[in-house]
Amino acid sequence: MTGLRIGIDVGGTNTDAVVVDSGGRVAGLHKTATTPDVLDGIRTAMAAVLTTVDPDAVTQVMLGTTHPINAVISRRDLARVGILRIAAPATLSVPPLADWPTDLADVVRGHARIIKGGHEYEGSEISPLDEDAVREFAEECRDRVAAIAVTGVTSPANPDHELRAARIITETLGPAYPVTMGHEVGGLGLLERENSAVLNAALRFVGEGIVTALDQVLRTHRLAADIYLTQNDGTLLAAAEAARKPIMTIGSGPTNSMRGAAHLSGLADAIVMDVGGTSADVGLLVDGFPRVSAMAVEIGGVRTNYRMPDLISIGLGGGTVVRTEPELAVGPDSVGYQLVNRARVFGGDTLTLSDISVLAGRADIGDAGRVADVAPSLVDAAIGWVDDRIQVLADRIKAARQDIPLVAVGGGAHLIPDAIPGVSKVYRHEHAGVANAIGAAIAEVSGTVDRAFQFADSSREACLDQAKNDAIDAAVRAGADPGRVRITLVNEIPMAYLPGASARVQVKAVGPLLDRR
């Protein structure tokens, strides 16, 4: 057997690893508790799945990890950032990090400056780049910051000023100060793109650490495999790109689960409910990919413009704590990755929803005799609480009133009942507990375009064709098989306040990895 892939997903409770063959069939799997140092869990899971296959047949390893988002939420391991905005004088009234939570801004802010330059929406220059100011900024950052973020007005339409500024900074400070450019990590919208660039710069060394550690794990097992990280839209980034742009991987966990659910169920359009040990996430599959949120996404309290899955999440999972005094109370706290030690069915002393699920006949785990003293009335009340919330989640995520199927995945999927009002059928799969890792293993690569076009310059059709071709080219450069790339998204948003029949065009092209071996 050749062309095997290993998919790994690090969740709040478990770290899952699977091996899939070239046809997407599961050849081996392992689930282990997530460790305080997430890399320990990755090492354990990797070693376990490699015992089930020939390591020499593994050609690719895909990782989805919570490490970057945890760093932002916990405000640790973040680099201090020098922030250069190319947008004076129009934006001087709103300084960088103006809307950030104070505690996060205090950790990240190194030195900030706004200078002249930038481009109009169609790519023409507003004013020349002040190169002397760039050099002054670079000198001011020396020994004060660890990384730098550069953002110019409308840089997705024309990144020239960002590219030139980054080159000057590197010439002045050397390569030890990594530079993030806004057009590489964000779409239209200056402040959101700047926030994205600053967050990415703050996470650069976290991203490099993840890739380096995973590479060391592969070397330990003598695996000559290519490394990829899954990104927010369910597609892949090569290791080198992921190290440069860790912010693009920050929302990959729920997306992996949804892509894995689509693969396991064979459904292109469905509700996906992912119940883990700590939380339940529900989203909607549209043509096999998660429906994208139309709202701006906040990460750690910072507003960004990433294309992220439209998800609803609540504190409901297998590790959710159930209390009986003075009255029934379920969650929101959870025993998390300590479930296998603290849940009563496993010999612990904490009543959890996993214990309730065993008593209700939905799960067959642990020793049911350890919870025989729990009153049936308590079980009915707790399982009724679960069912009510699952129905509300399913109703809220649906785009229309008709019944649609639901795919149940995650280690806590046993909590989902077989019949839910508004759901035509609940699909389960024997590998549903590791759907997140499967989603990582079967992920494809993508290319995207997010630009403003003037249809009057040529024609609407010509502009859309250009955007599609550019997205396909980007996917091929990222490693997609040129003969199997397909367009999965075309959004056309009229910009009536601009001349020339202008529109914002968003195109995404996706294709399977080209195996170069």
One Martini backbone bead per residue (centre of mass of N, CA, C, O) as a GRO file, in nm:
protein
  517
    1MET     BB    1   0.095   0.037   0.024
    2THR     BB    2   0.039   0.368  -0.098
    3GLY     BB    3  -0.023   0.697  -0.029
    4LEU     BB    4  -0.028   0.782   0.264
    5ARG     BB    5  -0.220   0.946   0.526
    6ILE     BB    6  -0.187   1.177   0.798
    7GLY     BB    7  -0.424   1.272   1.046
    8ILE     BB    8  -0.429   1.558   1.274
    9ASP     BB    9  -0.617   1.645   1.580
   10VAL     BB   10  -0.640   1.916   1.814
   11GLY     BB   11  -0.811   1.919   2.106
   12GLY     BB   12  -0.932   1.988   2.422
   13THR     BB   13  -0.940   1.661   2.482
   14ASN     BB   14  -0.840   1.536   2.200
   15THR     BB   15  -0.608   1.338   2.008
   16ASP     BB   16  -0.618   1.271   1.662
   17ALA     BB   17  -0.546   0.978   1.449
   18VAL     BB   18  -0.502   0.904   1.095
   19VAL     BB   19  -0.520   0.664   0.826
   20VAL     BB   20  -0.515   0.711   0.471
   21ASP     BB   21  -0.583   0.637   0.163
   22SER     BB   22  -0.622   0.722  -0.170
   23GLY     BB   23  -0.952   0.664  -0.119
   24GLY     BB   24  -1.021   0.749   0.198
   25ARG     BB   25  -0.951   0.509   0.372
   26VAL     BB   26  -0.932   0.363   0.678
   27ALA     BB   27  -0.619   0.217   0.825
   28GLY     BB   28  -0.599   0.401   1.093
   29LEU     BB   29  -0.631   0.466   1.459
   30HIS     BB   30  -0.618   0.734   1.723
   31LYS     BB   31  -0.692   0.809   2.072
   32THR     BB   32  -0.594   1.089   2.280
   33ALA     BB   33  -0.510   1.280   2.525
   34THR     BB   34  -0.473   1.594   2.579
   35THR     BB   35  -0.197   1.785   2.649
   36PRO     BB   36  -0.051   2.049   2.784
   37ASP     BB   37   0.151   1.948   2.574
   38VAL     BB   38   0.048   1.899   2.258
   39LEU     BB   39   0.299   1.741   2.145
   40ASP     BB   40   0.268   1.485   2.314
   41GLY     BB   41   0.004   1.392   2.179
   42ILE     BB   42   0.117   1.374   1.893
   43ARG     BB   43   0.331   1.161   1.946
   44THR     BB   44   0.143   0.940   2.047
   45ALA     BB   45  -0.045   0.921   1.798
   46MET     BB   46   0.171   0.866   1.587
   47ALA     BB   47   0.291   0.605   1.706
   48ALA     BB   48   0.027   0.440   1.697
   49VAL     BB   49  -0.047   0.451   1.384
   50LEU     BB   50   0.230   0.330   1.280
   51THR     BB   51   0.161   0.029   1.377
   52THR     BB   52  -0.067  -0.014   1.127
   53VAL     BB   53   0.167   0.062   0.922
   54ASP     BB   54   0.373   0.154   0.664
   55PRO     BB   55   0.585   0.414   0.691
   56ASP     BB   56   0.689   0.421   0.385
   57ALA     BB   57   0.383   0.494   0.275
   58VAL     BB   58   0.413   0.777   0.388
   59THR     BB   59   0.366   1.112   0.230
   60GLN     BB   60   0.155   1.257   0.435
   61VAL     BB   61   0.104   1.532   0.678
   62MET     BB   62  -0.179   1.642   0.878
   63LEU     BB   63  -0.252   1.947   1.070
   64GLY     BB   64  -0.469   2.024   1.348
   65THR     BB   65  -0.459   2.318   1.565
   66THR     BB   66  -0.492   2.510   1.885
   67HIS     BB   67  -0.234   2.672   1.946
   68PRO     BB   68  -0.282   2.963   1.837
   69ILE     BB   69  -0.553   3.027   1.984
   70ASN     BB   70  -0.442   2.978   2.269
   71ALA     BB   71  -0.234   3.207   2.264
   72VAL     BB   72  -0.441   3.436   2.239
   73ILE     BB   73  -0.632   3.374   2.477
   74SER     BB   74  -0.379   3.353   2.696
   75ARG     BB   75  -0.143   3.554   2.632
   76ARG     BB   76   0.091   3.361   2.502
   77ASP     BB   77   0.376   3.346   2.304
   78LEU     BB   78   0.394   3.643   2.212
   79ALA     BB   79   0.493   3.880   2.002
   80ARG     BB   80   0.642   4.173   1.951
   81VAL     BB   81   0.510   4.448   1.749
   82GLY     BB   82   0.563   4.608   1.451
   83ILE     BB   83   0.363   4.888   1.313
   84LEU     BB   84   0.281   4.942   0.965
   85ARG     BB   85   0.108   5.211   0.810
   86ILE     BB   86  -0.010   5.274   0.469
   87ALA     BB   87  -0.220   5.584   0.522
   88ALA     BB   88  -0.136   5.870   0.494
   89PRO     BB   89  -0.363   6.091   0.656
   90ALA     BB   90  -0.652   5.943   0.672
   91THR     BB   91  -0.580   5.739   0.951
   92LEU     BB   92  -0.484   5.901   1.215
   93SER     BB   93  -0.752   5.875   1.404
   94VAL     BB   94  -0.678   5.551   1.382
   95PRO     BB   95  -0.508   5.353   1.559
   96PRO     BB   96  -0.347   5.095   1.621
   97LEU     BB   97  -0.537   4.882   1.831
   98ALA     BB   98  -0.801   5.041   1.919
   99ASP     BB   99  -1.002   4.758   1.948
  100TRP     BB  100  -0.840   4.619   2.156
  101PRO     BB  101  -0.767   4.449   2.406
  102THR     BB  102  -0.568   4.563   2.646
  103ASP     BB  103  -0.406   4.304   2.724
  104LEU     BB  104  -0.322   4.234   2.429
  105ALA     BB  105  -0.193   4.500   2.341
  106ASP     BB  106   0.031   4.502   2.564
  107VAL     BB  107   0.175   4.245   2.450
  108VAL     BB  108   0.211   4.332   2.131
  109ARG     BB  109   0.301   4.615   2.152
  110GLY     BB  110   0.575   4.807   2.028
  111HIS     BB  111   0.559   4.971   1.736
  112ALA     BB  112   0.405   5.265   1.577
  113ARG     BB  113   0.321   5.363   1.228
  114ILE     BB  114   0.220   5.632   1.001
  115ILE     BB  115   0.232   5.649   0.644
  116LYS     BB  116   0.284   5.724   0.328
  117GLY     BB  117   0.039   5.578   0.105
  118GLY     BB  118  -0.112   5.376  -0.131
  119HIS     BB  119  -0.434   5.258  -0.269
  120GLU     BB  120  -0.670   5.213  -0.470
  121TYR     BB  121  -0.916   4.987  -0.549
  122GLU     BB  122  -0.782   4.957  -0.859
  123GLY     BB  123  -0.445   5.027  -0.796
  124SER     BB  124  -0.388   5.311  -0.768
  125GLU     BB  125  -0.201   5.569  -0.661
  126ILE     BB  126  -0.219   5.795  -0.406
  127SER     BB  127   0.086   5.781  -0.296
  128PRO     BB  128   0.393   5.780  -0.233
  129LEU     BB  129   0.628   5.607  -0.087
  130ASP     BB  130   0.789   5.651   0.229
  131GLU     BB  131   1.101   5.533   0.254
  132ASP     BB  132   1.230   5.691   0.489
  133ALA     BB  133   1.012   5.608   0.697
  134VAL     BB  134   1.071   5.309   0.687
  135ARG     BB  135   1.361   5.324   0.793
  136GLU     BB  136   1.294   5.461   1.059
  137PHE     BB  137   1.110   5.243   1.165
  138ALA     BB  138   1.314   5.015   1.169
  139GLU     BB  139   1.509   5.147   1.371
  140GLU     BB  140   1.293   5.174   1.601
  141CYS     BB  141   1.258   4.846   1.621
  142ARG     BB  142   1.518   4.792   1.727
  143ASP     BB  143   1.506   4.590   2.010
  144ARG     BB  144   1.165   4.614   2.047
  145VAL     BB  145   1.111   4.375   1.851
  146ALA     BB  146   1.028   4.052   1.674
  147ALA     BB  147   0.805   4.171   1.476
  148ILE     BB  148   0.631   4.257   1.159
  149ALA     BB  149   0.366   4.481   1.037
  150VAL     BB  150   0.225   4.537   0.703
  151THR     BB  151  -0.015   4.798   0.595
  152GLY     BB  152  -0.213   4.875   0.313
  153VAL     BB  153  -0.407   5.039   0.111
  154THR     BB  154  -0.549   4.815  -0.089
  155SER     BB  155  -0.341   4.563  -0.125
  156PRO     BB  156  -0.501   4.342  -0.287
  157ALA     BB  157  -0.484   4.520  -0.554
  158ASN     BB  158  -0.188   4.651  -0.446
  159PRO     BB  159   0.129   4.537  -0.302
  160ASP     BB  160   0.378   4.722  -0.353
  161HIS     BB  161   0.423   4.879  -0.082
  162GLU     BB  162   0.455   4.634   0.096
  163LEU     BB  163   0.695   4.507  -0.052
  164ARG     BB  164   0.889   4.745  -0.026
  165ALA     BB  165   0.883   4.775   0.282
  166ALA     BB  166   0.980   4.488   0.349
  167ARG     BB  167   1.252   4.513   0.205
  168ILE     BB  168   1.364   4.748   0.374
  169ILE     BB  169   1.345   4.614   0.650
  170THR     BB  170   1.531   4.373   0.586
  171GLU     BB  171   1.778   4.545   0.502
  172THR     BB  172   1.799   4.683   0.790
  173LEU     BB  173   1.751   4.415   1.000
  174GLY     BB  174   1.700   4.153   0.879
  175PRO     BB  175   1.574   3.815   0.909
  176ALA     BB  176   1.507   3.816   1.228
  177TYR     BB  177   1.260   4.003   1.121
  178PRO     BB  178   0.962   3.923   1.062
  179VAL     BB  179   0.731   3.979   0.784
  180THR     BB  180   0.399   4.096   0.759
  181MET     BB  181   0.154   4.105   0.504
  182GLY     BB  182  -0.170   4.190   0.458
  183HIS     BB  183  -0.231   4.056   0.169
  184GLU     BB  184  -0.166   3.752   0.283
  185VAL     BB  185  -0.409   3.753   0.541
  186GLY     BB  186  -0.619   3.958   0.399
  187GLY     BB  187  -0.873   4.150   0.307
  188LEU     BB  188  -1.087   4.372   0.274
  189GLY     BB  189  -1.010   4.601   0.507
  190LEU     BB  190  -0.792   4.763   0.688
  191LEU     BB  191  -0.825   4.696   0.995
  192GLU     BB  192  -0.864   4.389   0.967
  193ARG     BB  193  -0.597   4.340   0.814
  194GLU     BB  194  -0.414   4.453   1.032
  195ASN     BB  195  -0.497   4.259   1.255
  196SER     BB  196  -0.407   4.006   1.106
  197ALA     BB  197  -0.107   4.085   1.078
  198VAL     BB  198  -0.046   4.115   1.379
  199LEU     BB  199  -0.125   3.834   1.471
  200ASN     BB  200   0.072   3.687   1.290
  201ALA     BB  201   0.330   3.813   1.403
  202ALA     BB  202   0.277   3.712   1.699
  203LEU     BB  203   0.273   3.391   1.577
  204ARG     BB  204   0.533   3.308   1.424
  205PHE     BB  205   0.684   3.134   1.649
  206VAL     BB  206   0.459   2.935   1.688
  207GLY     BB  207   0.451   2.825   1.399
  208GLU     BB  208   0.746   2.732   1.387
  209GLY     BB  209   0.726   2.536   1.629
  210ILE     BB  210   0.522   2.339   1.511
  211VAL     BB  211   0.679   2.255   1.256
  212THR     BB  212   0.939   2.164   1.397
  213ALA     BB  213   0.812   1.948   1.582
  214LEU     BB  214   0.686   1.776   1.356
  215ASP     BB  215   0.950   1.718   1.212
  216GLN     BB  216   1.076   1.565   1.453
  217VAL     BB  217   0.872   1.339   1.462
  218LEU     BB  218   0.935   1.231   1.179
  219ARG     BB  219   1.235   1.174   1.230
  220THR     BB  220   1.197   0.965   1.455
  221HIS     BB  221   1.027   0.779   1.226
  222ARG     BB  222   1.147   0.810   0.938
  223LEU     BB  223   0.979   1.029   0.774
  224ALA     BB  224   0.922   1.108   0.417
  225ALA     BB  225   0.716   1.364   0.463
  226ASP     BB  226   0.481   1.586   0.399
  227ILE     BB  227   0.383   1.903   0.537
  228TYR     BB  228   0.062   2.002   0.679
  229LEU     BB  229  -0.183   2.257   0.734
  230THR     BB  230  -0.482   2.345   0.842
  231GLN     BB  231  -0.728   2.567   0.750
  232ASN     BB  232  -1.012   2.760   0.790
  233ASP     BB  233  -1.143   2.629   0.501
  234GLY     BB  234  -1.025   2.311   0.481
  235THR     BB  235  -0.742   2.355   0.384
  236LEU     BB  236  -0.402   2.375   0.274
  237LEU     BB  237  -0.070   2.415   0.416
  238ALA     BB  238   0.235   2.439   0.386
  239ALA     BB  239   0.475   2.445   0.615
  240ALA     BB  240   0.612   2.712   0.532
  241GLU     BB  241   0.345   2.876   0.522
  242ALA     BB  242   0.248   2.816   0.813
  243ALA     BB  243   0.490   2.954   0.952
  244ARG     BB  244   0.419   3.241   0.819
  245LYS     BB  245   0.073   3.171   0.850
  246PRO     BB  246  -0.083   3.089   1.134
  247ILE     BB  247  -0.361   3.242   1.113
  248MET     BB  248  -0.480   3.036   0.890
  249THR     BB  249  -0.519   2.797   1.137
  250ILE     BB  250  -0.716   2.896   1.380
  251GLY     BB  251  -1.007   2.748   1.250
  252SER     BB  252  -0.972   2.425   1.180
  253GLY     BB  253  -1.129   2.229   1.360
  254PRO     BB  254  -1.433   2.251   1.266
  255THR     BB  255  -1.367   2.209   0.965
  256ASN     BB  256  -1.260   1.924   0.981
  257SER     BB  257  -1.523   1.796   1.082
  258MET     BB  258  -1.698   1.872   0.833
  259ARG     BB  259  -1.527   1.730   0.618
  260GLY     BB  260  -1.542   1.452   0.752
  261ALA     BB  261  -1.851   1.427   0.741
  262ALA     BB  262  -1.878   1.436   0.434
  263HIS     BB  263  -1.704   1.186   0.378
  264LEU     BB  264  -1.859   0.971   0.555
  265SER     BB  265  -2.163   1.034   0.438
  266GLY     BB  266  -2.182   1.171   0.135
  267LEU     BB  267  -2.263   1.463   0.204
  268ALA     BB  268  -2.317   1.804   0.086
  269ASP     BB  269  -2.598   1.855   0.252
  270ALA     BB  270  -2.576   1.954   0.599
  271ILE     BB  271  -2.576   1.894   0.921
  272VAL     BB  272  -2.319   1.958   1.170
  273MET     BB  273  -2.237   1.773   1.473
  274ASP     BB  274  -1.985   1.856   1.718
  275VAL     BB  275  -1.901   1.643   1.990
  276GLY     BB  276  -1.717   1.673   2.263
  277GLY     BB  277  -1.590   1.729   2.584
  278THR     BB  278  -1.680   2.056   2.596
  279SER     BB  279  -1.821   2.097   2.306
  280ALA     BB  280  -2.066   2.226   2.065
  281ASP     BB  281  -2.072   2.215   1.706
  282VAL     BB  282  -2.257   2.394   1.450
  283GLY     BB  283  -2.315   2.334   1.097
  284LEU     BB  284  -2.311   2.394   0.732
  285LEU     BB  285  -2.341   2.217   0.445
  286VAL     BB  286  -2.209   2.329   0.116
  287ASP     BB  287  -2.090   2.143  -0.117
  288GLY     BB  288  -1.891   2.009   0.122
  289PHE     BB  289  -1.880   2.290   0.269
  290PRO     BB  290  -1.869   2.530   0.479
  291ARG     BB  291  -2.046   2.772   0.579
  292VAL     BB  292  -1.999   3.108   0.557
  293SER     BB  293  -1.952   3.378   0.731
  294ALA     BB  294  -2.091   3.717   0.721
  295MET     BB  295  -1.928   3.781   0.963
  296ALA     BB  296  -1.723   3.910   1.162
  297VAL     BB  297  -1.425   3.795   1.312
  298GLU     BB  298  -1.337   3.698   1.638
  299ILE     BB  299  -1.003   3.698   1.794
  300GLY     BB  300  -0.959   3.748   2.113
  301GLY     BB  301  -1.126   4.036   2.047
  302VAL     BB  302  -1.051   4.050   1.734
  303ARG     BB  303  -1.109   4.202   1.438
  304THR     BB  304  -1.176   4.024   1.136
  305ASN     BB  305  -1.164   3.888   0.767
  306TYR     BB  306  -1.218   3.601   0.772
  307ARG     BB  307  -1.300   3.290   0.634
  308MET     BB  308  -1.546   3.143   0.826
  309PRO     BB  309  -1.733   2.939   0.981
  310ASP     BB  310  -2.071   2.885   1.046
  311LEU     BB  311  -2.112   2.892   1.397
  312ILE     BB  312  -2.240   2.708   1.681
  313SER     BB  313  -2.173   2.733   2.037
  314ILE     BB  314  -2.157   2.510   2.325
  315GLY     BB  315  -2.155   2.382   2.661
  316LEU     BB  316  -2.139   2.056   2.522
  317GLY     BB  317  -2.024   1.743   2.661
  318GLY     BB  318  -1.883   1.460   2.785
  319GLY     BB  319  -1.740   1.653   3.026
  320THR     BB  320  -1.982   1.770   3.141
  321VAL     BB  321  -2.101   1.892   3.432
  322VAL     BB  322  -2.307   1.736   3.689
  323ARG     BB  323  -2.548   1.874   3.910
  324THR     BB  324  -2.768   1.831   4.218
  325GLU     BB  325  -2.675   2.082   4.393
  326PRO     BB  326  -2.974   2.193   4.478
  327GLU     BB  327  -2.988   2.142   4.165
  328LEU     BB  328  -3.002   2.101   3.848
  329ALA     BB  329  -2.673   2.123   3.674
  330VAL     BB  330  -2.535   2.204   3.348
  331GLY     BB  331  -2.268   2.332   3.357
  332PRO     BB  332  -2.012   2.466   3.158
  333ASP     BB  333  -1.825   2.285   3.279
  334SER     BB  334  -1.522   2.077   3.237
  335VAL     BB  335  -1.292   1.803   3.235
  336GLY     BB  336  -1.198   1.730   2.963
  337TYR     BB  337  -0.899   1.554   2.934
  338GLN     BB  338  -1.003   1.410   3.224
  339LEU     BB  339  -1.235   1.209   3.164
  340VAL     BB  340  -1.083   0.920   3.203
  341ASN     BB  341  -1.056   1.000   3.529
  342ARG     BB  342  -1.338   1.158   3.634
  343ALA     BB  343  -1.541   0.986   3.540
  344ARG     BB  344  -1.739   0.744   3.679
  345VAL     BB  345  -1.714   0.514   3.458
  346PHE     BB  346  -1.378   0.548   3.510
  347GLY     BB  347  -1.349   0.603   3.845
  348GLY     BB  348  -1.447   0.864   3.927
  349ASP     BB  349  -1.613   1.172   4.096
  350THR     BB  350  -1.759   1.286   3.827
  351LEU     BB  351  -2.046   1.402   3.694
  352THR     BB  352  -2.139   1.338   3.359
  353LEU     BB  353  -2.266   1.315   3.039
  354SER     BB  354  -2.147   1.034   2.998
  355ASP     BB  355  -2.296   0.900   3.232
  356ILE     BB  356  -2.580   0.971   3.130
  357SER     BB  357  -2.556   0.823   2.855
  358VAL     BB  358  -2.525   0.541   2.972
  359LEU     BB  359  -2.799   0.539   3.133
  360ALA     BB  360  -2.967   0.608   2.854
  361GLY     BB  361  -2.830   0.415   2.618
  362ARG     BB  362  -2.612   0.580   2.420
  363ALA     BB  363  -2.366   0.455   2.577
  364ASP     BB  364  -2.060   0.223   2.565
  365ILE     BB  365  -1.888   0.304   2.846
  366GLY     BB  366  -1.732   0.171   3.071
  367ASP     BB  367  -1.893   0.144   3.401
  368ALA     BB  368  -2.224   0.130   3.487
  369GLY     BB  369  -2.200   0.040   3.792
  370ARG     BB  370  -2.081   0.327   3.897
  371VAL     BB  371  -2.399   0.462   3.830
  372ALA     BB  372  -2.645   0.309   3.978
  373ASP     BB  373  -2.728   0.553   4.193
  374VAL     BB  374  -2.865   0.707   3.978
  375ALA     BB  375  -3.142   0.864   3.919
  376PRO     BB  376  -3.376   0.846   3.673
  377SER     BB  377  -3.478   1.142   3.697
  378LEU     BB  378  -3.200   1.268   3.642
  379VAL     BB  379  -3.152   1.149   3.365
  380ASP     BB  380  -3.404   1.269   3.226
  381ALA     BB  381  -3.334   1.567   3.280
  382ALA     BB  382  -3.052   1.576   3.144
  383ILE     BB  383  -3.135   1.460   2.861
  384GLY     BB  384  -3.344   1.683   2.810
  385TRP     BB  385  -3.143   1.915   2.805
  386VAL     BB  386  -2.985   1.816   2.565
  387ASP     BB  387  -3.216   1.794   2.352
  388ASP     BB  388  -3.302   2.090   2.354
  389ARG     BB  389  -3.025   2.208   2.254
  390ILE     BB  390  -3.000   2.050   1.992
  391GLN     BB  391  -3.254   2.158   1.859
  392VAL     BB  392  -3.174   2.457   1.863
  393LEU     BB  393  -2.920   2.430   1.693
  394ALA     BB  394  -3.053   2.314   1.438
  395ASP     BB  395  -3.250   2.552   1.389
  396ARG     BB  396  -3.039   2.791   1.374
  397ILE     BB  397  -2.861   2.676   1.118
  398LYS     BB  398  -3.079   2.684   0.930
  399ALA     BB  399  -3.194   2.815   0.609
  400ALA     BB  400  -3.458   2.640   0.638
  401ARG     BB  401  -3.760   2.459   0.721
  402GLN     BB  402  -3.672   2.211   0.616
  403ASP     BB  403  -3.579   1.900   0.627
  404ILE     BB  404  -3.254   1.779   0.732
  405PRO     BB  405  -2.967   1.638   0.762
  406LEU     BB  406  -2.755   1.478   1.019
  407VAL     BB  407  -2.417   1.484   1.137
  408ALA     BB  408  -2.254   1.280   1.374
  409VAL     BB  409  -1.975   1.399   1.566
  410GLY     BB  410  -1.750   1.292   1.782
  411GLY     BB  411  -1.688   1.178   2.104
  412GLY     BB  412  -2.000   1.302   2.189
  413ALA     BB  413  -2.227   1.187   1.981
  414HIS     BB  414  -2.404   1.010   2.179
  415LEU     BB  415  -2.587   1.261   2.271
  416ILE     BB  416  -2.731   1.230   2.009
  417PRO     BB  417  -3.022   1.182   1.890
  418ASP     BB  418  -3.213   1.002   1.649
  419ALA     BB  419  -3.441   1.227   1.711
  420ILE     BB  420  -3.514   1.544   1.538
  421PRO     BB  421  -3.665   1.817   1.501
  422GLY     BB  422  -3.606   1.901   1.155
  423VAL     BB  423  -3.482   1.609   1.104
  424SER     BB  424  -3.461   1.351   0.880
  425LYS     BB  425  -3.158   1.246   0.964
  426VAL     BB  426  -2.923   1.050   1.149
  427TYR     BB  427  -2.578   1.033   1.101
  428ARG     BB  428  -2.355   0.755   1.131
  429HIS     BB  429  -2.015   0.651   1.218
  430GLU     BB  430  -1.753   0.458   1.317
  431HIS     BB  431  -1.553   0.735   1.264
  432ALA     BB  432  -1.678   0.993   1.409
  433GLY     BB  433  -1.462   1.039   1.646
  434VAL     BB  434  -1.239   1.116   1.385
  435ALA     BB  435  -1.333   1.341   1.178
  436ASN     BB  436  -1.117   1.558   1.212
  437ALA     BB  437  -0.875   1.388   1.107
  438ILE     BB  438  -1.004   1.316   0.837
  439GLY     BB  439  -1.030   1.605   0.734
  440ALA     BB  440  -0.723   1.646   0.724
  441ALA     BB  441  -0.644   1.399   0.537
  442ILE     BB  442  -0.857   1.500   0.287
  443ALA     BB  443  -0.745   1.755   0.221
  444GLU     BB  444  -0.714   2.039   0.027
  445VAL     BB  445  -0.629   2.279  -0.204
  446SER     BB  446  -0.603   2.644  -0.245
  447GLY     BB  447  -0.744   2.937  -0.415
  448THR     BB  448  -0.764   3.301  -0.392
  449VAL     BB  449  -0.996   3.580  -0.455
  450ASP     BB  450  -0.998   3.944  -0.342
  451ARG     BB  451  -1.153   4.185  -0.550
  452ALA     BB  452  -1.167   4.477  -0.735
  453PHE     BB  453  -1.381   4.550  -1.015
  454GLN     BB  454  -1.407   4.689  -1.352
  455PHE     BB  455  -1.634   4.618  -1.591
  456ALA     BB  456  -1.583   4.866  -1.790
  457ASP     BB  457  -1.295   4.778  -1.893
  458SER     BB  458  -1.461   4.527  -2.024
  459SER     BB  459  -1.618   4.276  -1.852
  460ARG     BB  460  -1.777   4.073  -1.651
  461GLU     BB  461  -1.678   3.803  -1.772
  462ALA     BB  462  -1.374   3.873  -1.782
  463CYS     BB  463  -1.336   3.924  -1.478
  464LEU     BB  464  -1.430   3.645  -1.379
  465ASP     BB  465  -1.223   3.483  -1.540
  466GLN     BB  466  -0.976   3.605  -1.409
  467ALA     BB  467  -1.040   3.520  -1.120
  468LYS     BB  468  -1.049   3.216  -1.174
  469ASN     BB  469  -0.763   3.186  -1.291
  470ASP     BB  470  -0.615   3.296  -1.041
  471ALA     BB  471  -0.719   3.079  -0.844
  472ILE     BB  472  -0.607   2.835  -0.994
  473ASP     BB  473  -0.311   2.920  -0.987
  474ALA     BB  474  -0.292   2.927  -0.677
  475ALA     BB  475  -0.354   2.625  -0.634
  476VAL     BB  476  -0.118   2.512  -0.797
  477ARG     BB  477   0.107   2.653  -0.631
  478ALA     BB  478   0.005   2.493  -0.363
  479GLY     BB  479  -0.034   2.173  -0.506
  480ALA     BB  480  -0.234   2.121  -0.718
  481ASP     BB  481  -0.402   1.945  -0.947
  482PRO     BB  482  -0.455   2.078  -1.253
  483GLY     BB  483  -0.681   1.854  -1.353
  484ARG     BB  484  -0.866   1.899  -1.049
  485VAL     BB  485  -0.961   2.179  -1.052
  486ARG     BB  486  -1.213   2.376  -0.875
  487ILE     BB  487  -1.491   2.574  -0.844
  488THR     BB  488  -1.658   2.675  -0.520
  489LEU     BB  489  -1.648   3.005  -0.545
  490VAL     BB  490  -1.881   3.289  -0.620
  491ASN     BB  491  -1.856   3.634  -0.544
  492GLU     BB  492  -2.080   3.922  -0.604
  493ILE     BB  493  -2.025   4.267  -0.504
  494PRO     BB  494  -2.162   4.551  -0.529
  495MET     BB  495  -2.017   4.900  -0.589
  496ALA     BB  496  -2.213   5.173  -0.614
  497TYR     BB  497  -2.000   5.402  -0.497
  498LEU     BB  498  -1.852   5.324  -0.762
  499PRO     BB  499  -1.712   5.334  -1.053
  500GLY     BB  500  -1.745   5.122  -1.331
  501ALA     BB  501  -1.900   4.877  -1.244
  502SER     BB  502  -1.841   4.778  -0.949
  503ALA     BB  503  -1.678   4.486  -0.781
  504ARG     BB  504  -1.668   4.234  -0.553
  505VAL     BB  505  -1.447   3.948  -0.589
  506GLN     BB  506  -1.499   3.601  -0.496
  507VAL     BB  507  -1.263   3.327  -0.528
  508LYS     BB  508  -1.258   2.959  -0.527
  509ALA     BB  509  -1.005   2.705  -0.548
  510VAL     BB  510  -1.006   2.338  -0.572
  511GLY     BB  511  -0.766   2.065  -0.494
  512PRO     BB  512  -0.585   1.803  -0.508
  513LEU     BB  513  -0.306   1.669  -0.440
  514LEU     BB  514   0.007   1.644  -0.582
  515ASP     BB  515   0.186   1.360  -0.632
  516ARG     BB  516   0.551   1.374  -0.655
  517ARG     BB  517   0.639   1.051  -0.630
   0.00000   0.00000   0.00000
